[in-house]
Amino acid sequence: MEDILDVVSGSPLALKQAPAVPARTFHGFAYEPCLVKVKELLAKKNIQIPYYQRPYKWTSQNVNQLLDDILLHRKRSAYRLGTIVMHQEAGQNVLHIVDGQQRCITLTLIALAIHDTQKELLKKISKEENLPAYRPQLASLQFTDRLSQRNIQQNYNEIRRRVREFDQEAVRFFYYHCELVEVVIRNISEAFQFFDSQNARGRDLEPHDLLKAFHLREMAQSATEQEKLESVAAWEAMDTDHLTRLFGNYLYRVRKWSKGYSARYFTKNEVGVFKGISPQGSEVFPLAALHRIGHFYIDAYNKEYHRQIDGAVMPYPFQLDGVLMNGKRFFELVSHYQVLLKQMKGLQQQLKESKDSNAYQILKTLDSYPSRDRLGDKYVRNLFDCCLLYYLDKFGTAEVGRAIEKFFIWAYSLRLQQYSVRLASMDNHTKESTRLFKIMREALRPADILGISLTPPKEVKATQVKEIEDLFRLLHYLP
């Protein structure tokens, strides 16, 4: 395993580099982009990882996601794996990786694992292509960082297990049909400027932008360009800050909390939470069949000529904690929960008209008490809103007044019992107290939630929350 720790990228195989397209300009400086296949990237012997790069941090989750994508898309003519930005000083032959180090190392580990476990397949493919079989030579740089060493070892072992699944088609696809956009920039400051422009700008939006690209790609074989445009029309009409809040504060947190997991930040490492079953995929699992039946039946029902007569439309039955269908259903899901959130915000008026005085007073107070805009109070409000959204998603407005009371006591007990509520406090509350989200996940009727017993706050430590305390007394949770 020592040689695995001597990772860069490159091999002795002499392959012709993909021709670069003409130089382009970005914010006034020139760069040279080209498409390179994995086999061509691995053939480069002049790539180095500069000292300023961070450690190799990809986890087995990242690696498995990449391998799953390669296996899933192996029948395509080409599959884009992203962009690599490199800096090359004038007159020098060395390419320094500015962006794309994690992916480069992982691809190198995959190539090494294929060589070590699939020698016969690699020899056969190399013979057909009139190229010698090769084992990547990865010793031009060494990793002294302990974190990089550990992750390289762990990921190599995981990849070695996984590539045993690769048949000849998958191996060939990896080397000859997986490709990257390689950008070479001659000035180091311009290279970093390019990197910052590509990545830092709108960094908080990156997770759902990645999801948009993934789900559009899932539609590539089954949808026309017009259908794709129609699917993303509502998405494009949304304010980007709203999309960030929708995913980070609601959809992501409910999906994770319902399974008992932490859900503090929605990052690009968590986008797998919103990936599911491909309608056109090859999985033959009973689970996949169940959801595909629903997907195609709803499409067929809505396209029947009867709908031209009765005007009925059957929406897809989304659930916040349910299995997702990739492609257009993802974009429909986002629109669906945007609407449900708006309906949730309108509950106060409905409760006022129905004379549900306790629930109405709770919502009115939460929207008006003076300290509601403190950061800790915002965290608790998000906790309450996620509970209510999850309930509406499962049971609609049935017994919603009683549910609001229950969620208020559960969420705002955290506010009363702590001087300061932090993001970690909110997150831990879902796992350490009454595990309300898990109870809701398993609930089959409102009574399963409304019947749970909540413990009154032991003492009130918070300040500037008199209005909240008064509601607790009104509901007999404080003396």
N, C-alpha and C positions, 0 to 999 in steps of 0.2 A: 504493500500500500504506500510505500514511501514516494513512489513516482507520482501518485495521485496528488500529493501535496506540492509537487513542483509544477503547478498548473499555470500555463498562459493559454495561448491558442496558437495552432500552427502544426504543420506536419511536413515531412520531407516529400510529400507527393507534389509533383510539379503540375499544376493545373493552370490553364489560362484564365486570368482574371476577367470577370465580366466587364465589358466595356462601359466606361462612364458616359453618362449623358452629358451634353454640353454644360459648362459651368453656369450656375445660376447666381442670383444675388438675393440676399436676405438682409433687410435693414441697411443696405448700402455696401455689404461686403460679399465677396464671392465664395462659393463653395461648390464642391463637385459631388453630386449624388449619383449612385448607381445601384442596381439590384445585384446582389450576390447570393448565390445558392450556399447552403450550408457546407457543401463539399469545397466550395471556393474559399469560404471564410476559414475553414480548417486547414486549407493549404497554405495560408499566409504564414510565413516564418518571421515577419518583421513587426508583428503586433506586440506591444508591451502594455502592461498595466502600470501607470505612473504612481509615484509614492503618495500623491495626494488623494488617491481613490479610497473610498471607505472599504471596510472589510466585506467579504462575501457573505451576504445575509439571507440568501434564499433558503427557505425551509422546505421540508418534504412536501408540504401543501403546495407551494409554488411549483415544485418539480413535477408533482403528480398532475397538476392542472395542465402544464405544458405537454406532458406525455399523453394525457387524455385527449387534448386538442389534436395532437399529431395523429393519433389512432383514429379519432372521429372523422378527420378530414382527409384521410389518406387517399381517397378516390378522386380528389380534385386535381386539376392540372397544376395548380400552384397554391401555396399557402404562405401568407405574409406573417413573419414572426416579430416584426417591429423595426425599429431604427437603431443604428449604431453610429454615434458621432465620434470621429477621430481627429486628432490634431497631428499634422506633419509639418515640421519646420522645413523651410526651403533648403534644398540641397542635401537633405537627410532622407534616409530610407525607412526610418522607424515610424510606426503608427502608434500613437498613444491614445488609448481609449478614454474619451471624456464622458461619454454616456453609453451604457449598454454592457458594462462589465459583468453584471449578474447573469445576463442572458448568454454572453460569450462563454463564460466559464461553464455554465450548465450545458450548453451545446457540446462543449468539449468533453464533458463528463459522459454525456450520452454516447458520443462517438467512441470513447474509450471503452464503455460498457458493451457496446455492440461488438467491438473488436474482441473483447475478452469472452463474450458468451455466444456470439453468432459468427464465428470464424468462417464456417462453411458457406453460410448465406452471403457474407461479405465477399468471399473469394469468387463465388459464382457471379455476383453482380459486377464485381470489378473486371472479371474476365469478359463478360458480355460487353462492357463499356470500353474494353481494351485498356484498362487501367489496372495497375498492380494493387492488390489488397494491402492495406497499410494500418499500422497502429500509430495513432497520433503521438508525435514527439512533443512532450509538454514540459520540457525541463529548462527552458530558457529563462524562466523566472521562478523564484520560490516564494511561498507564502510563509512569513514568519508570524503573522498575526494568529493568535490562538483561536479566535472565533472563526476566522476563515478556514483554518485547518480542520476544526471540528465539523463545520457545515459541509465542507468538501467531502470529508470522509463519510458523513451520514448520508449526504445526497448521492454520492457514488454508490453506496450500498443499496439505497432505495432504487436508484435507476437500474442497477445491475439485476435486481429482482424483476423490475418491470419490463425490461427490454427482452426478456424471455418470451413475452407475448408477441413480439414483433415477428411477422412473417416476412417473406421476401418483398412483398408489396410495401409493407411499412418501412423496411430498411431502405429500399430504393426511394420511397417518398421522402424520408428524412434527409437523405443526402442530395437528391436531385430535384426535388420539388418544393421543399421548404426554403424560403428566401428571406433576406433582410434588405432594408434600404441602408446603404452605407454612405455616410456623408463625411467627406474628408475636407477639413478646413486648415489653411496654412498658418493662420495667426492664432496663438493660444488665447488671447483675450477675446477674439471673435468667436472662437470655439465655445468658450464659456458663455458668451452672450447668446449664441445660438441655443445652447443647452438651456439657459435660463428662460429664453423666450418660448422654447418648446415645452418646458416643464413647470417652471415656477409660476408663470402667468396662469391664474385660475387654478392653482394646485388643488384647492378644495373641491373643484368640480371634476377632478380627474377620475374618481371612481365611477360616477354615473356616465361620464363620457366613454370610458372603457366599456361599460355595459351597453351603451348605445351601439358602439362599433361591433361588439360581439353579437348582439341580437339582429342587427342588420345583416351581418355575415351569415347568420343562421337562416336568413330568408333568401340567400343568394340563389339556391337551386330551385326554390318553390314559388317565388313571387316575381312579378314584373316590376319594372322600375316605378310604374304608376302606383302599384300596391305598396311599395316601400315608401314612397312619398306620402301616401295617405296614412300609413302606419305611424310615421314620425311627425305628422302635421301638428298634432296637439302638443307633442313634446317640444317642438321648435317654438311653439307659441308661448311656452311657459317661461317665466323669468328664471334665470339661472340660479339666483339665490333661493328662489322658491323650491327648485328641484333639489338643491343641496339640503334644505330643511326637511323636505318630504322624505328623502332617503335617510339622512343622518339622524333625524329626530324621531321619525315615526316608523317607516317600513323596516329599516334595519333593526332598530331596537326591539320592536315587537317580535320579529322573527327570531332574534337571538334570545331574548328574555323568555319567550314561550318555551324554549328548549332548555332553560336553566343556565344559559351562557352569559358571559359578560358582554356588554354592548356599549362601550364608552364612545369609541370613535369609528366612523365608517371610513375606511381607507381603501386604497387600491388592492391591498392584500386580502380584503374581505369581499371582493366582488363575486366570488363563488357562491355567496349566499343567495344571489339573484340569478343563478343559472340552474336550468332544470333539464327537462326532457326535450329532445329535438323531435318535432313532428315527423320529419323525414329520416330520422336516425335509424340505426341498424339494431338497437337494443331489442331483445325479444323477451325481456323480463315481464312478468304479469303486471307489475306496477306501471311500467311504461305503456303497456297495452290499454290499461284502464284509462289513463289520461289521454291517450291518443283517440280513443273512442269518443270521449267527451268533446275533444277538440274538433274532430271531423264531423261529428253529428251536429254540433251547433252551427258549423259553417253550412252544412247541407240544409239544415232546417231553415236558416235565414235566407237561403238562396231559392227555396221552393217558390213556385208561382203563387201558392196560397198566400204568401206574405204580401204579394201585390194586392190581394183582396182584403185581408184582415189587418194589414199593417203591423202585425205583431213582430217583435224582435226579441230573440232570446239572448240575453247577455251571458258571457262566460262566467261560471260560478267561482269567482276568485275567493281565496281565503288567505289572510295575512300569514298564516302558518302552514299553508298548503304547498304541495309540489307545483313548481312553475313549469309552464310550457315555454320553450324558447321561441324567439322570433316575434311575430306580430302580437302574440298574447302578452308579451312583456310590456309593449307600449300601451296596450289596452289596460293592463294592470295599473300602470302609472296614472292614466287618465281616470280610471275607476276610483282610485284612492284619493285623488285630488278632489273629485266630486264628493266622496264620502266625508272628507275633512271639512268641506264647506257646509255640508248638511249638519255635521257635528257642531259647528260654530253657530248654527241657527237653532239649536235645541232650546236655548234660553227663552226665546219668544214662544216656542211651542209649549214649553212647560208653564209659562205664565198664563197662556190661554187655557191650559188644561187645569189650572189651579193646583198644580202639584207644588205646594208652597215651599217645602224643605229643599227639594232639588233645585227649584228656581232660585231660592235664596243663596244656595251654594254657588251656582254659576254666576249669579250677579255679584256676589262678594269676591269671588276669584278674579273677576274682571275689573274690580274697582278698589280693593283695599290698598292703602297707600304704599305698602312695602312690596307690592307684587312685582316690581321691576328690579329688585335686588337679584343678583346672580343665583344665589341659593334658592330663592323663591321661584325663579324661572325653571330651575332643575326639577323642583317638586311639581310645578304645574305641568311640565312635560311628562312626568311620571303619571300624573292623573289623566292627562289627555291620551296617553298611549293605552291606559286601561280602558277608557271610554271608547276609543276608536276600535280596539280589539273586540269589545263587547258588541258594539253596533255591527261590526263585521260578521259576527257569529249569530246574533239574535235580533238584529234590527232594534226597534224601539220598544220591544216587549219588556215591561217592567223596568223601563229605563230610569225612572225616577228613583226607585230603590237601589238600582245599580250605582247611580251617581252618588248616593249617600255612602254606600259601601266603599267605593273607590276614593271618595274624599277622605274618609276616616283613615283608610289604609295608607294613602300617600302622604297626607298632611300630619300624621303622627310623626313622621320623620322630621317635618319642619318644626314641630313643637318641642321635640325631644333633643334637638341639637342647637348649639349656639350658631354654628356655621354649617351649611349644607354644601358639599362639594360634589363634583361629578362622580367621584368614587363612592360617596355616600349614597347617592341615588342608585347607582349601579348595584352596590352591595345590598341595598334594601330589597331588591327583587329576589335575592338569593338567600338572605339571612332571616328575614321575617316570614310571615305567612306568604308562601310562594304563590302569589295570586295569579301570575301569568301562566304558570304551569297548571294551576287548577283550571283556568279558563281554557287552556289547550285541550284538556281532557273532558271539559264540560259538554254535556249533550242537551242541556236545557237550562234556562235562567236560574232555576232553583238550585242547581249545583253550585252556583256562585253566590246567590243571595243568601244561602243558608250557612255560609261559613261564619265562624265566630272570630271577631277581632278583639285584641287586647287593648284596653284604654291606655293612653300614655301614662307612664309612671310618674313623670314630672314634666313641667314646662320650663325649658331652658331658653327658648327663643325670645327675642324682644321684638317689639313693633309688630306684633301679630294679634292684637286684641280681637280683631274681627274674626280671625280663625278660631281663637279660643271660644268666643261667643257661640260660634256654630257648633263646636264640640259639646258645649253645655246644652245647647238646644236639642242635640241628638243624644243627650245623656251619656256622653263619653268622658265628661269632666264634671266634677261636683260643682 
